[in-house]
Structures are given as structure tokens and as C-alpha cells.
Amino acid sequence: MQKRFEIYNLSKVCKRDVKSIIYLKGDATNPRVEGNKILIHCCNNLGMMGRGIAKTIREKWPNVYEKYREWSRKPDFKLGEVQFVKVAGDLVVGNMIGQEGVGFTNGIPPIRYEAVDKCLKKVAETAIKYKASVIAPRLGSGLAGGDWNKIEALIVENLCKKDIDVYIYELE
């Protein structure tokens, strides 16, 4: 049985002194943001990158997929963990294990909000350490079946409230 994950209404989370998420049109794998960047995306816990932005990342940066596959055979490859792979001088990809398997099972989507929350905490630590902004698609709300309002609130809580610039890319 899946644990219920409590999430605050975004209007309760946001304050005037908290950074806002910046929404941009375009491809998250080709960010138009200066400085150090972490491109995060939600991955499954099966070691597959066959659809969505994961497939795009796999095709654009084969080394990210190779590292992900290697990691999938290790004990620390589990929900809530993040793997960071450098792809350019100022760009790192963060593979966030935030979904249990792929596809819906008995009407339950593969997204695991607890895991996404844990991943975002780790992303925040890394972003602060390297003075990086975070870029992403609407992670976890596509193939993983997540509710964007819940995921957006987690991003605000874990990243925006820590003064980290967040850019969410939406395809044109």
C-alpha cells in the first residue's frame, strides 16, 4: 500500500521573499541560462531511459545513460537518490530516482512524491555548493503521472525557499 504524502497548498508555501519558479519555452537540454546549471529529471528505479526527456538526455549525452546503467546495478540505486553527471563545463545532469517502475499499476501512477522530495533536498545541497541554478521540464508530471501542483510545491519548498534559481522549461 502506498503511503500518503502530505503536501502544502502552493499558496501557503509561497511568500513574497521566496524566489519564484521561472517558466521558459524551449528545450531543457539546451538551456538559455548563464552560469552553473543542474538539469534535473525524474527517472524510474528500473535503470531504463526509454521515453520522455530521459530518452532525449540518453540520445544527447550517451555518457549520462552509461553512468545511470552502471549505477542501476549498485545498492544505492533506489528511490530518493540522485546521481549527478557532468556533461559540459557548466552543466550537470541530475538523475533523480522518483518513480517506482514505469506505467500505471492498478490506477496508481509510478511517481513517488516522497522520493521526489528526498531527491530535491539533495539537489538543493549540490546547487548551493556549486552556486548553480536548477533547470528541469515539468518533471514527474508527464509519463510518471504526477500532479504538477504537488511537484511544483516541492520545488518551491526545497529549492526556491533556499534562494536557488529554478527554471522550468516547457516545449514550444
Protein Blocks (a to p, Z undefined) as FASTA:
>chain_A
ZZddddddfklmpcfklccddddedjfklccbehjddddddddfeopafehjllmmmmmm
mmlmmmmmmmmmpfklcghiacdddfbfkbccddddfbgheajeehiafbdfklmmmmmm
mmmmmmmmnopacddddehilmnopafklmmmmmmmmmmmnopacdddddZZ
